[in-house]
Amino acid sequence: MRLPPAVTNSTEDVLREVLRLTGPADGVLSRYFKDHARLGARERGVIAEAVYNLLRNKSVYTNFSESGSGPLMRRIALLGLADTVGTDSIGGLSEQEAIWLQHMMAIDRSTLPLAIRVNTPSWIVDRLIRQHGEVEAMHVIDALNTSASLDLRVNMMTANREQVMQDLIVAGLQPTETPYSVWGLRLLKKPALQNMPLFKQGAIEVQDEGSQLLAQITGAKRGEMVVDFCAGAGGKTLALGAMMRNTGRLYAFDISEKRLAKLKPRLARSQLSNVHPVVIAHENDAKVKRLAGKIDRVLVDAPCSGLGTLRRNPDVKWRQTEQSLSELNVKQISILHSAARLVKPGGRLVYATCSLLDEENDAIAEQFLAAHEDFNLINMSAILAEQKINLQMDAYLKMLPNVHHTDGFFAAVFERKKLDPEVRNKEQAIEIQLDD
């Protein structure tokens, strides 16, 4: 079925805004579709996928668009649409455009120079090569430049994975169990979940398997005091609450009231009542300090470059810079230092990112340990065995899209040393003196 010419025009309009790189592409698309409600569901889907194809293949499209004629943005839009639906499905092409597109689509992209075909800024490529070697780095980049499957987390408070799987099959989908997360199901198709009874009833949430594992390795238990320090829209918060079986107390901290507001409808669906969203001004907010030394588990899913999520958010690689990475490093260690104060002796602190870069991962973990003699690193292999997760890791959790078919994730687990009785008695004596 041929798409109407208006789809090409809309794709061109959206691309013009997205390529300003002033904000996330999904937000730009959402606003555009809201302002152009006459676009049908199929048309919106094609436009969105064409935009994401452009962001994944920006270097190639830019190179190809140097040929042909007509407005540059139209040529780029046509390339995105051709990769999405094929040349024959694009309506309103001139004969010249059709011939040009067919020629461009016939080019073997593997023959292009490396700098073009990787479709990734050189500073990111250089870092990945240093970390993994050139061959493995290319495998990582290739995986990041593909579209992700749709992962779901089954809410074990209200459902079980086997039954949800059967319900999805009845709905005409083909779910498979995720290999590592006991809560996860994976879909190759991307249905309108918000219209499904399973979603409305809180039986499922969209969450990448790697993100589910971050909640699992935090190891929250019934009756504990737990903090999700950078909760955002609360995906991991909900997973933690279900792990705690709706007992204890779970704080969801975030500096963005807007992000936490997105948690409210999800919380209502989940049927959890042990979650307490808290807006904080910064990592040293008085609301944070009041919980110092009282928390069993703290999860810090720190602000990061997001380069592990390029399968879902390909615009991120074009919006991040080496300077922004350095600024994030300062923020990451500051947040981790503050979150550490919450952990009681014997309690655990999990530092996590959705980044693949050592500067945001291993380097921050090592810097933290050097500054905090009262914490030990727990080897990730021990954590995975404890949670019965079928993964082989060393000191840290490192999920790679080309190996594990998840987004890229990193995690380190620290445990606060228990005070010996003599030190504890001295600290209690000091506290009494201060109170007097």
N, C-alpha and C positions, 0 to 999 in steps of 0.2 A: 504493500500500500504506500503510495507516494505521499510524502508530507507536503502540506501547503507552504507556499513561499514565505508566509509570515513566520514560520519556524526559523528560517535562515536569518530573517531580520531580527527576531528576538534573540537568537544566539549571538548575533553580532553586537546587539545592544548590551547584553549581559557581559560579554567578554571585555568590552571596552571598560566597564566598571571594575570587573574582577582584576584585570591586568594593571590597574592602578596600585594593587597590592596594599591597600590601606586598611584592610580588615579581612577576616576569614571569608572564603568563597561561599561557604554554605549560608552565611548570613546575607551576602549579596543576593544569592539565588532566592532565598526565602522572601526577602523584601520585594524582589522583582515579580515573583509569582503572586504575591499578595496584591501588588499594584496592577497585575494583568490577569485578573481572575477568569477571563474568557478562555485562556489556554486550557486545553483538556489535559487529563492525567497522562496520556501517552505523549503529548507534545512536551509537557513539563519534564517528563522522564528523559526524553531524547535531548532536550536542551541542556539539562543538568549533566548528562553523561558526556555530551559534546564538550562542555566546559571542562569537566574533569579530564577528558582525553587531552585537551589542550594543555592543561597544567602538568599532566604526566609527560607529555611529549613536546614541551614548549621549545626546546632547542631545535628539534627536528622540524616542527611546523614553521618556526621562524626562518629556518634555512630554506624550506620548500617555498615559502611565501615570497621569497625574493624573485621567483619567476612568476609567470602569469601576468594578468593585467586586471585593472579595476582597483577599488579601495582595498588597502592592505588588510583591514580588519575583516572584511568580507571573505577574503581568501583564507584567512586563518579559521574563520567560522566554518567555511566549507570543508576544510581539512578535518576539523573536529567532527562534523556531521558525517563525513564520508567514512571515518574510522568507526563511527557509532552505528550507522544504519546502512552504509554502502552508498555508492554514487547514484545508483538507479532509483533510490528512494527519496532523493532530495528534489523537491519541487521548485520550479522557477529558474532552473539553470539555463544559461545561454549555451549555444552549441560549443562556443570557445571554452567556456568554463567546464563543460562536461568532458571535453577532450583533455584539458589540462589536469583535471582531477584524476581521470583514469590513468594518465601518465604518472602522476605523483604517487598514486596508490600502488602502482606496479614496481616502484623502486624497492630494491632489497635494502632495508635499513641497516642490516648487519654489515653492509659494505661502507657505511658512512664513517667518517673519522670518529675516533673514540670520544673526543670532546663534545661532539654533537649527539651521538647516539645514547650517551649515558643520561642525557636530559636532567642533569644535576649540577648545581654550582661547583666549580672546581675546588673550593675550600672544603666542601663536604666530602667530595671524592678523595682528596688528598688525605684527609683524616681517616677515612675508612680503609684506604690502602695501607696506611701506617699500622692500623690496628689488626687487619686481617690478611694482608698480602693482596696483591692485585687480583688474582683469580677469585678468591673468596669474596673480596670486596665487590667485584662485578656481579657475583651471584646475589649478594645482599641488595645491591642497587636494582638489579633486574626484578627481584621480588617486590621491592618498594614501589616500583613503577607499574605494578599490576593492580587491578581492582581487588579489594578484599571480599571474602565471603561475609555472610551475616551471621554473627554469633549471638546466641541467646543464653541467658542464665535462667534456669528454672528456680522459682521461689519455693524452696523446700518447706517453707512455713505453710503453704497452702496447696502444694502440688508435689508430684514426683515425676522424675524424668521419663520413665517408661510411659506413663499415661499421657503426658504432654506430647511425647513423640508420636503416639498413636493418634492423638487429636490433630496434630499437624499433618499426618499422612492422610487422614480423612478429609482434611481441608485442601488436599491436592498438592501438598508440598513433599519434599524428600529430605527430611532431616537425618543427620547422622550424629552420633555421640562424639563430643570432643574427646581427644585422646588423653588429656591431662586433667581437666577440670571435671569433677564428678557432677557438677551442676549444669554443664554446658551442652548445647545442641548447636549444630551448624547447618545453615541453609545456603545453597548456591543461588537460589532466587531471592529477590528482595520484595516480598509482598507488602501490602499496606497493613502493617501490624496493628495500627491504632484502631482499625475497624474489627479486629478479631476478638471474640469473647475471651480467649485465653489472656490477651493483653489487658482488656478492660477489667478482668477479675484479678489481675495482679499475679497470675501464674508465671508470666515470663517478663523479662526485661532485656533490652538490647545491651549486650556487654561483651567485648572481645574476650576470648578465652584467657589471654595473657593478663588482662585486668582482673578477671575472676581469680586467677592464681595469686595476685597480690593480696587479695582479701584472705585467701586460704592460708598463705604463709604467715599472715599476721596472727593467726591462731586464736582469735577471740573465743572465750569460753562463757558458758552460762554464768550469770551473776557478776561478771567482771565490770570494771570501770574502763571504758575504751574511748579513745579520741581519734577521729579521722580529721587530721590537722588541716588539710587542704581539700575539703570535701567536694567543692564544685557543685555539680548537679546531683551528686550523691549516689552514683552507681556502686561504688565500693562500700559506701555507708550502708546501703540496703543489703548488700551481701554480708557484711559484718553483723548487722542486726539479725539476719536469719541464722547465722552461725551461733549467735548468742541465744537463739530460741526465744527471742523477745523478752529476755530477762536482763538484769543489770542496768547499766546506764551508758548510752552511746552518744557522745557529743560530736556533732558535725560542724566544725569550724570553717569559715571562709571569710575573706575580706569583701566578697561581692554579694550584696543582698540580692541582686538580680539572679546570680547563679543559684544561690540557696533557694530562691523562690521556685525554681524549676524542680526542686526536690519535693515540694509539698504535694502535688498531685501523685507523684510516684510513691510517696510515703503513704498516702491514703489508700492506694491500690494494694500496697504490700501488706497491709494489716499489722504493721509494726507500731508499737506504742512506746518502745524504749529509746527512740531516737530524739535527740534534742538539738535542733539546728541553732547555731549561735553565730551572728555576724560579729566579726572582730575588726578593729581598725588596722591592726598590724600584728606581727608575730609576738610582740611584747605587750600586747593589750592586758589590762588588769584582769580581764575575764580568763585569760590564759594563766596568769600568775597565781590566781586563787586555787588552781588545781595542782600546783607544784608538789611533786612527790606523792601524788595520790592515785596515779593511773597505772593500770595493769598493762595495757597495750596502747601504743601510739603508732598510727600509720601516717607517714609524711609522703604523700604523692606530690612531690615538689613541682613548682612551676619549672618548665624546661623547654628546650627547643622544639619538642614534639616530633623530632625527625624519625622516631620509630613508627609514627602513625601515617606516613606518607601514602600508604595504600588507600586510606580513607580521606586524608587531607593533603592532597598533593601540592596545594598552594603554599604550604608551610616552608618548603625548601626554597621558594623564591622570596619569602618574606623575612626569613631569618638571615642574620649577618654574623660575621666574626665578632663584631662589637657587641651585638645583642647577646651572643653566647657568653662573653666575658661578664656582662652585666647580670646574666642569669646565674653564673657561678657564685657571685657575691651574695645574691639573694638566697640561693640554695643552702649555702653553709650557714647563713644567718638564721634561716627558718629551722634548720636541723638543730642548731645550738639551742634555740628557744624551746623547741618541742621536747628536747632531751630533759629539760627541767621538770616536765610533767611526770616522768617515769619514776615509779617507786622502786626501791631496791628489789631485785629479782624480776622486775618488769621488763618488757621488751619494747624496742623502738625499731620500726621498719622504715628505711629510707628507700623510696622508689621514684623512678622516672619512666617516661615513655620516650626515652632517647637511646641512641646507639653509641653516643660519643663518650669516650673515657673521661673527658674533662668534666662531664656532668655526673659521672657514675663512680668508677673506681677512685678517681682523684678526690672526690668529695668525701667518700667513705673513709679513705685513708687520712684525709685532713681532719675529719671528725675524731677518729680514733686517737690521733696524735695529740689532740687538745682535750680529750676526755679519758683520763686513766681509770675513771670509775665505770667504764663500759667495756665489754668484751664483744668481739665479733663472733657470732655463731655460724659455723660453716653451713652453707646452704644445703649440702647433702644431708645433714642431720635434720634440718627443718623439713625437707621434702619427705624424708623417711617418717618423720613424726606425723605429718599430715597425709601419709600414704599417697603421695603424688608420684607417678611413674616417670620421673625425669632424672637425668644424670647431670649434676652440676658440681662445681667446686666451691669456692668461697662465696660466690655471689650467684644470684639468679640472672641469667642473660638469655632472654627469649629473642630469637631471630626469625624474621618472616620467611627466609629461604629454608630454614631448618625445621621450625616448629609450626609454620603456617599461622602464626599470630602476628599482632603488631610487635614492634620491637620494644621490649621492656627490660628494666634493670631493677634489682632489689638487693639490699643488704639488711641483715637482721642483727641488731645489737641488743645485748642484755646488760642491764645495770647490776653491778656487783652488789651482793648482799653485804651490809655492814657487819663487821665483827662486833660482839657485845661491848667491848671497851670503847670503840669509836662511837657506837650508838649512844652509850651512856654519857659521853662527853658532849655530844650534840644536844641531847635532851637537857643537860645541865645548862648549856649556853642558852637554849630556848627559854628555860625557866627564868634565867637572869634577865633576859631581854624583856620577858613579860612583866617582871617585877619593876 
